[in-house]
Amino acid sequence: YLQALAIDEKNNDSYGQALNKLELASIYLASGEYGKAIQYYKETLYFNPAIALVGLGNSYLFLDNTPKAIDLYQQSLEEARKNEDKEAEANALNNLAKVLY
């Protein structure tokens, strides 16, 4: 994804950049590199706020910052509802349920 990101940056392909950054953020999150995950999720907020906000919430949850995670999940829920994105809405609600349970 880093190589693809470099190519997309060279070609000014903002869509490709955003997709690759989301993938990189997920990889960094899964590998425990939360700082890098947060960086990439923040860089994709313009592209898909609902997904990026959930990713940020997950990152902060792993960093034991539950209040921040809850806030980000709620923001994701608002974005999903604003955009009538049922899948993102369900994802945000699922994450809220897990953290509040």
N, C-alpha and C positions, 0 to 999 in steps of 0.2 A: 504494500500500500504506500510505503514511503516513495518507492520509485514511481508509482503511478501518480502520486501527489506532485512530485517534481515535474513530471511531464505535463500534468494539467496546469500547474503554475506557469510553466514555460509557454503554454498555449492559451493562457488566460481563460481556461475553462472553469468557471466558478462552480458550475453544477458538479463536475467531476471532483473538484477540490473538496467540496462539501461532503460528498459521498465518501471519499477516501478519509477525510478527517473523522467522520462518524465511525467508520470501521476501525481506524487507529485508536480512537477514544475507547471503543469497546474492548479492543485487544489490551490496551494499557490498564483498563479497569480490571479485566480478568486476570492480568498478571500482577496485580497489586501495585502498579505504578500510578497511584491516584492523582498525583500532581500533573502528570502528563495527560491523563484522562480528562481532568478538569480543564486543562488548557485547550484541548481539542474540542471538547463539548462547548466551551465558551465561544470558540471560533465558528461554531456551526449554529449558533442561536438564530441568526438571520435566515438560515435555510429551512430548518424544521424545528421551531422552538419547542414543541411538545416533546419530541424525542430527545432533544438536547437537554431540556430541563429534567427529564426523568433520569438521563445519564448523569447529570450533575448531582441530582438527589441521591442516586446510588453511590456515587463517589463519596459524597459527604457522609452517607450512612456508614460506609466502610471506614471512614475516618472518625467514627463515633460522634459525629455531630448530628444527632437525631433532629433537633429543632430546625436546623438548616435544611436537612433532607425533606422534612415535612413541608416546609415553606416552598421548596422547589417542586415537590410533587403537586402541591396545590396550584402553583403557577402553571404547571404542565396541564393540569385539569382545566383550568380557565382557558388556556390556549386551545386545547382540544375542542372544548365546547364552542368557543368563538368560531373555530373553523369547521364545526360540525364533523369532526374526525372521530368517528365512533371507536375505531381501534385504539387510537391514542387516548381517548377518554377512558376506555376499559383498562388500558395499561396504567394510567395514572391512578385510577381508583384501586386497582390491584396493589400497586405499590403503597398507597396510603393505608389500605387495609392491613398489609403485612407489618408496616411499621407501627401502626396504632394498636394492633392486636396484642 
